[in-house]
Structures are given as structure tokens and as C-alpha cells.
Amino acid sequence: MKRKDINSSRMPVYRDAGFELYDATTTADAFKKETQHSREPDLYIYSRYRNPTVVSAEEEIMKLERCEWALLTQSGMSAIDTALSIFQHGKDTRPWLFFTEIYGGTISFIESVLKTRRGLDIQYFTPDNGNYDLNKFEHTISGLKPEFVYIETISNPMLIVADVSKITNIARKYGIKVIVDNTFSSPWLYKPLSDGADIVIHSATKYFSGHGNITAGVLCGNDKKLMEDAIEYRKFIGHTLSPDDAYRLQTQMQSFELRFSRQCSNAFSLAGYLNKIPVVKKVWFPGLKNHSTHLIAEILFKNKGYGAMITFDFDGKDPVEKRKRRDKFIQLVSEKIKLIPTLGDPHTILMPVEAVWGAKYPEPGMIRLSVGFEEYEELENTVSMAMNKILG
Ligand code: PLP
């Protein structure tokens, strides 16, 4: 028996691969309208195109980013592929400009897929002394006339905050689109689309899921043409998120703001604490006055918080001593703070920077923390116990 109108308070999981379309006229109509709508019409065709459970989770993200459309994909990387690929139009494609301080996986995708396989003209924009020089940026884009510029609101692992608002204003002056990976700041701190950005991307694997148990991505925007292009590309490539993952994501997103605000406040307290530890040489956290982009963060995030990531470097007389302190810290905190290569989990987790980023950030004593939403006191106790033993 097919059951309709059950009084459930939430969208159920629709696992149908294909949906019933009744007759030829309805079928033709459904196919004709499909790429014009991220949500409606109600006639679903095939889950690789669009699925009601996925659409319901997308609506949740639209509320958070306050935008006209959101499209969920199977990972942050597939959201990035979709957002970028819709700007590729054969040999007429103009250069694509990427800020250098972006996720390492995105850089690898750019180098191996976009440059080597697809032969695209890729250009990079580099920060000077931990900050993006906006005069230099304007000079670069006015000469290069790229299709788009691609930035992350908060970079990884140096946590450079890009002045997305000003960058977008400059790009718009030259008719250049702006794509923002907003994973690290999340819409709770900043909504780039409200400042005129064209596409916002998230690795929903991180703060939206928030529990380290879903791999998903999303791209969002307001422009209808970009939406239609993205719907079509996602459908052709098959990047659409599964209904089961969409259901779990939507459920976990109910607590997103609670979790993320607590993570930001824990990170703020812990960064201040680490900044005073004698064995720590330097702490990178946009909430600290000594961070190269502290003032930008203060304005852009309106004092709500500064994200939940902290990078710090152990002091030492040479690289050997620094590595020793780093390794001892990792071992001492391992019961409570695990080495897990992701971020945005419920508990604080860490990554040794040199082991992951290699030559790009070769500081041997550096550790990146993704701060969780556990009790702050418990977190500081774990870190201080380790620091006291290292100080010895
Ligand atoms: N963007 C950022 C800023 C990331 O940190 C990551 C992954 O760590 C991605 C995108 C890719 O997301 P996913 O791992 O969900 O594909």
C-alpha cells in the first residue's frame, strides 16, 4: 500500500531511484522544467536529478545562508567541482583566479584536474605578510579579467581572514564573479551572499554535519542562471547527495548554531590560554590582537566570534626539540584530543601541520586544533596537564 499524508513532523527518507510520472504529457512537462527549479515543481523524476529528502535539507541551508537556492552534493569536493565547472566553456574560457590560502585538497584538484587534465589557465593570488593586499588584487584582476575569483573566508591552517566584502566589491566593479568557500566561518559568522558573492560552498562534512559521520557538500547562491547550470552539471556528473545522508544531515543541522557558537567561544578561551604558555612560540587565531587579520575578522564577523580553529607552534632550540614537544603533546592529550584528519567534530581534535602540509608550512612544532563543544574546563585541563609535563 502506498501511504500519503502521514502526520510526521519531518520530511521522511524517500529512497526511490525514480518517481511515478503517470502519463506522457506529465513526463514531458517534468523533464522540460527540471533544470529551472531547485525545489519545485513537485513532480520528481529521478533521485540523481532531485529528491524530496535532499531538497528538504537544502531548504535548511537556504535559511542559514539566507539565499535563493542550495544544492547538496556528495562531498565538499564535488560541490567545488560543480561550482567551478559551470564556468568552463571550451576554448573561450578566461583565466580562473584562486587565492593561494585555500584547502590543500582544492589546490591538488586545481593542479591535477583543472590544469593538467583540463588544460585551464589557472592563476594564483598570494597574500603578503599574512594579509591580502587589495590594491594588488584590483591591479591583478583589472589586467587578467578572470571568469571568477575563488577565496576561503578563513584560510587553513594560518587562519587568514579574507575581507570578502571588499574583495567582492572590487570584483563586481570589473564584472568578475566571486566564489567563496565559507566552511571555516560558516553562515553563523558571515554570509558572503549577502555581500554580493555569487556562489558559496561548504564542506557540510564539517560544521553542518558537526559529528564527523557524514560526508557532504553544498553550493548556494541567488543567481537563477548559475542555479540552472549547477543543477544540470550535478545531474550529469551524478554528484547529488543520497537521501539517507540528506536526512541525517538535516537532523544534525538542527543543532548547528548551538554547536558552532559554543565551539567559537571555546576556541576564543583556549587561544587566549595558549597565548600565555611559555613553551608555545606562537598562536594563530583571528580573535587574538596579534593575528595579521584580527581587525578584518572583528568587522566581518561583527564580534560574534572568530571561528573554532587554532594553530600553534611549539618553541624549541632547534627542529628536533620542537618535534619532540609536538609529539609529546600529541601523545599526552591522546585520550581526550585525538589526531583525526578532519574538523568540526563534537570533541576537540588535532593535526600535526608539518606532516600534512609539508613544504608549504614546514614549521616542525606546529599543531592545528579543531575545537569542539565539550565543557571548556575539561578542555583546558587536558591541555594544561600536557603543557605542564612538557615544561617539566
Ligand atoms: N573546503 C574546505 C575548507 C575543507 O577543509 C575541505 C576538507 O577538509 C573541503 C572543502 C572538502 O570537503 P570534503 O572533504 O567534504 O570533500
Boltz pocket constraint, residues with backbone or C-beta under 6 A from the ligand:
constraints:
  - pocket:
      binder: B
      contacts: [[A, 74], [A, 75], [A, 76], [A, 77], [A, 78], [A, 103], [A, 105], [A, 152], [A, 154], [A, 156], [A, 181], [A, 183], [A, 184], [A, 202], [A, 203], [A, 204], [A, 205], [A, 206], [A, 215], [A, 216], [A, 217], [A, 342]]
      max_distance: 6.0
